[in-house]
Amino acid sequence: MSRFRVRRSRVLSNIMSDIGHSSKY
């Protein structure tokens, strides 16, 4: 379960980063 939580957090961070990059352009 702990792994899943970490994995999800990582994915969320990746998505947030993607949105930030998209917003920049």
N, C-alpha and C positions, 0 to 999 in steps of 0.2 A: 504493500500500500504506500509505503514511504516513497518508493521509487516512482510510482505512478504520479504522486503529488509533485515530486521534483520535475518529472518529465513534463507535466502539464504546465508548471510554472515556467519552464524553459520555453515551451511553445508559445505561451502567452507573451513572454518577453520578446520573442522573435517577431510575433505579430505586431506588437506595439512598436518595435523598431521599424518594421516594414511601413507601418502607418506614418511614422515620423518622417521617414525618407520620402514617402509619397507626398506628404504635406509640404515638404521643403520645395518640391518642384512645382 
